[in-house]
Amino acid sequence: MATFTFNMPDVGEGVAEAEIVEWQVKVGDTVSEDQHLVDVMTDKATIDIESPVDGVVKEVAGEVGDTIAVGAMLLVIEVEGEVSEEAAEEAAPELKAAPEPEPEVAPEPAPEPEPASEPEPEPAPQPTSVSSEPAAKVLATPAVRKRARDLGIDLAQVKPAEDGRVRHGDLDQFLSYNSAGGFSAAGRTREDEAIKVIGLRKRIAQNMSAAKRNIPHFTYVEECDVTELERMRAQLNSARGGADDSRPKLTMLPLLISAICKLIPDYPMINARYDDEANVVTRHGSVHLGMATQTGTGLMVPVIRDAQSRNLWQLAMEIGRLASAARDGSAKSEELSGSTLTVTSLGPLGGVATTPVINRPEVAIIGPNRIIERPMFVTGPDGQERIEKRKLMNISISCDHRVVDGYDAASFIQEIKKLIETPVLLLGD
């Protein structure tokens, strides 16, 4: 028998280390060649590491959440005969987006056992009401006493149904008749739960901390009347060719992205990345637009490549495809990196205004907010003002003040406002 040290393989893309997300084997397990050993994560992608040999696991490198450098020991496997070190290079890790985990359900606390014998009577807690009478002695199990204590109920006020002992059913009856007295529990009591921050959630924490620590943010918010834009969107959707038309239903997002791409040539400082170490700002000619997407494992940012070269329907199709891939874990590593500007939207949960955090090393992030209907003064064709019900939406932009001046950010959003309030300009050249 011999031992084979399987080192963390080089997965390319300049990756120097990876985080252990989940072990698929443990010490003592028998493994076969190409068997899934461990999931590791780097750059928002999960990598399946497979065994290059048959054998028995004798040692693993660390626990979930530990970071392993490329080339460092990952596992030690006991094998029969001699195995060359080149065998490790034959393992081909597969990159994929982090899959959505099954929801974890906290176990219910075990019920407190009823005592075998009747407990000694204990003095009841002092009643909340003022009384000159001495506190009554109440018979009850420890479980009933604890429940009454959690609910703030004086057991002396509870009338037992039989044999003088207060039971859970007596508490239920008391609650049903005294709910207006404040005895109903506001919520359930749960045990404290410590959750180790690993994988994508750890990456998000690191990225958000670095962004707020290194970037001097400022946020500008403007209100836009999207009544005409919403009318045009409805007309475009109704003009689709029925079941045979492959064009997806348009949402607000592709219209906003189209407006952004139309204006970027005049505001190149918005579509840029800042290299802190080299002190170099790169203004990009193409808009590789990041689309912040909520998944079961956390926030991911799939990228619409060359968004400026796509029409409304192409943007809508790519938005749907990338969002689905991010959520079901099929997004590729290259689809989750390389953005030059990001849009983040909470849809109907968008609120009145947001202050989004910049996706470093980008220098700006744009956040459309919820569309609401409100009465507004508008000027009619006759020049007279009147009140109409209009659809309004706020647009937020957060910028890196080292690169983008406040005037430039405000001017950029004002130009977007003009386009979406006069949507015919959006469809023109």
ZITA-V554849 format. One record per pair of residues at least 24 apart in sequence whose ideal C-beta (glycine too) atoms are under 10 Angstrom apart, sorted by the first residue. I is the first residue (numbers start at 0). J is the second residue. Records with the same first field share a line. If there is no record, write none. Layout:
# ZITA-V554849
I = J  J
This chain:
# ZITA-V554849
0 = 54  55  77  78  79  80
1 = 54  76  77  78  79  80  81  82
2 = 54  55  57  58  75  76  77  78  82
3 = 50  51  52  53  54  57  74  75  76  77  78  81  82  83  84  86  87
4 = 57  58  71  72  73  74  75  76  82  84  87
5 = 36  37  48  50  51  52  54  56  60  72  73  74  75  76  82  84  86  87  90
6 = 60  67  68  69  70  71  72  73  74  84  87  88
7 = 37  39  46  48  60  66  67  68  69  70  71  72  73  74  87  92
8 = 39  46  48  49  51  69  70  73  87  88  89  90  91  92
9 = 69  70  88  92
10 = 39  41  42  44  46  48  69  91  92  93  94  332
11 = 69  92  94  332
12 = 41  42  44  94  332  333  336
13 = 41  42
14 = 39  41  42  44  46  69  94  332
15 = 41  66  68  69  70
16 = 41  66  67  68  69  70  71
17 = 41  42  44  45  46  48  65  66  67  68  69  71  73  92
18 = 45  61  63  64  65  66  67  197  198  199  201  202
19 = 48  59  60  61  62  63  64  65  66  67  73  197  198
20 = 45  46  63  64  97  197  198  199  201  296
21 = 45  63  100  197  198
22 = 56  59  60  61  62  63  74
23 = 47  48  49  50
24 = 50  55  56  59  74  76
25 = 56  59
26 = 55  56  57  58  59  74  75
27 = 55  56  57
28 = 54  55  56  59  76
29 = 53  54  55  56  76  77
30 = 54  55  56  74  76  78
32 = 86  89  90
33 = 89  90  91
35 = 93
36 = 73  74  76  90
37 = 63  67  73  74
38 = 63  92  95  97  98  198
39 = 65  66  67  73  92  198
40 = 66  97  197  198  199  201  202
41 = 66  69  94  202  332
42 = 94  202  332  335  336
43 = 96  97  198  199  202  203  206  297  298  299  300  301  325  330  332  335  336
44 = 93  94  95  96  97  199  202  299  330  331  332  333  334  335  336
45 = 92  93  94  95  96  97  98  198  199  296  328  332
46 = 92  93  94  95  332
47 = 90  91  92  93  94  95
48 = 73  74  90  91  92  93
49 = 89  90  91  92  93
50 = 74  76  86  87  90
51 = 76  82  83  84  85  86  87  88  89  90  91
52 = 76  77  78  79  82  83  86  87  89  90
53 = 78  79  82
54 = 78  79  82
55 = 79
62 = 195  197
63 = 195  197  198
64 = 195  196  197  198  201
65 = 197
66 = 201
94 = 330  331  332  333  335
95 = 324  328  329  330  331  332
96 = 199  294  296  299  301  324  325  326  327  328  329  330  331  332  334  335
97 = 198  199  200  202  294  295  296  297  299  325  328  330  335
98 = 294  295  296  326  327  328  329
99 = 294  295  296  297  325  326  327  328
100 = 198  199  295  296  328
101 = 295
102 = 295
103 = 192  194
105 = 189  190  192
106 = 190
107 = 189
108 = 188  189  190
110 = 142
111 = 140  141  142  143  144  145  146
112 = 140  141  142
113 = 140  141  142  143  166
114 = 140  141  142
117 = 164
118 = 144
120 = 163
121 = 154
122 = 155
123 = 147  153  154  155  156  157  165
124 = 148  151  152  153  154  155
125 = 153  155
126 = 152  153  154  155  156
127 = 151  152  153  156  180  181
128 = 153  156
130 = 155
136 = 163
137 = 163  164  165
138 = 162  163  164  165  166
139 = 163  164  165  166  167  169  170
140 = 164  165  166  167
142 = 166  167
143 = 167  168  169  170
146 = 170  171  184  188
147 = 173  182
149 = 184  187  188
150 = 174  181  182  183  184  188
151 = 181  182  184
152 = 177  180  182
153 = 182
156 = 180  182
198 = 296  297
199 = 294  295  296  297  298  299
200 = 296  297  298
201 = 297
202 = 297  298  299
203 = 296  297  298  299
204 = 297
206 = 298  300  356  358  359
207 = 298  356  357  358  359
208 = 356
209 = 275  359  360
210 = 356  357  358  359  360  361  364  397  399
211 = 356  357  359
212 = 359
213 = 273  275  357  359  360  399  401
214 = 273  275  356  357  359  360  361  362  397  398  399  400  401  402
215 = 398  399  400  401  402
216 = 354  355  356  357  364  397  398  399  400
217 = 354  396  397  398  399  400  403  404  405  408
218 = 352  353  354  355  356  364  366  395  396  397  398  408
219 = 354  394  395  396  397  398  403  405  408  409  411  412  413
220 = 351  352  353  354  366  368  393  394  395  396  397  412
221 = 352  392  393  394  395  396  409  412  413  415  416
222 = 351  352  368  373  391  392  393  394  416
223 = 255  367  368  370  390  391  392  393  394  412  413  415  416  417  418  419  420
224 = 373  375  377  389  390  391  392  416  419  420  421
225 = 251  254  255  367  370  389  390  391  392  394  416  419  420  422
226 = 370  372  375  377  387  388  389  390  391  392  420  422
227 = 389  390  419  420  421  422  423
228 = 254  255  258  370  390  392  418  419  420  421  422  425
229 = 254  370  389  390  392  419  422
230 = 390  422
231 = 419  422  423  425  426
232 = 311  422
235 = 311  312  422  426
239 = 312
244 = 312
245 = 312  316
246 = 311  312  313  315  316
247 = 312  313  314  315  316  317  318  319  320
248 = 315  319
249 = 311  312  314  315  318
250 = 314  315  318  319  344  346
251 = 344  346  367  370  392  419
252 = 290  314  315  318  322  342  344  346  367
253 = 303  306  309  310  311  312  313  314  315  316  317  318  319
254 = 311  314  315  367  418  419  422  425  426
255 = 314  342  344  365  367  392  394  415  418  419  425
256 = 286  288  290  303  306  307  309  311  314  315  317  318  340  342  365
257 = 306  307  309  310  311  314  418  419  422  425  426
258 = 394  414  415  416  417  418  419  422  424  425
259 = 286  288  306  307  340  342  363  365  411  414  415  418
260 = 285  286  288  303  305  306  307  308  309  314  340
261 = 307  414  415  418  424  425  427  428
262 = 410  411  412  414  415  417  418
263 = 288  306  307  339  340  411
264 = 307
265 = 410  411  414
266 = 363  403  407  408  410  411  412  414  415
268 = 362  363  398  399  402  403  404  407  408  411
269 = 339  340  361  362  363  364  365  396  398  402  403  407  408  411  412
270 = 307  339  340  361  362  363
271 = 339  340  360  361  362  363  399  402  403
272 = 337  338  339  340  358  359  360  361  362  399  402
273 = 357  359  360  361  362  399  401  402  403
274 = 360
275 = 359  360  401
278 = 401
280 = 360  362  399  401  402  403
281 = 339  360  362
282 = 339  362  402
283 = 337  338  339  340  361
284 = 339
285 = 339
286 = 338  339  340
287 = 336  337  338  339  340  341  361
288 = 314  317  318  338  339  340  341  342  365
289 = 321  335  336  337  338  339  340  341  342  343  358  361  364
290 = 317  318  321  322  325  338  341  342  343  344
291 = 325  338  341  342  343  344  345  355  356  358  364  366
292 = 318  321  322  323  324  325  326  330  335  343  344
293 = 322  325  326  343  345  346  348
294 = 322  325  326  327  328  330
295 = 326  327  328
296 = 325  326  328
298 = 325  343  358
299 = 324  325  326  328  330  334  335
300 = 325  334  335  336  338  341  342  343  358  361  364
301 = 325  326  330  331  334  335  336  338
302 = 330  333  334  335  336  337  338  339  341
303 = 334  338  342
304 = 333  334  337  338
306 = 338  339  340  342
310 = 426
311 = 425  426
318 = 342
338 = 364
339 = 363
340 = 364  365
341 = 365  366  397
342 = 366  367
343 = 367  395  397
344 = 368  369
345 = 369
346 = 370
349 = 392  393  395
350 = 393  395
351 = 393  395
352 = 393  394  395
353 = 393  394  395  396  397
354 = 395  396  397
355 = 395  396  397
356 = 397
357 = 397  398  399
358 = 397
359 = 399
360 = 399
361 = 398  399  402
362 = 397  398  399  400  401  402  403
363 = 396  397  398  399  402  403  407  408  411
364 = 395  396  397  398  399
365 = 394  395  396  397  398  408  411  412  415
366 = 393  394  395  396  397
367 = 392  393  394  395  415  419
368 = 392  393  394  395
369 = 393
392 = 419
394 = 419
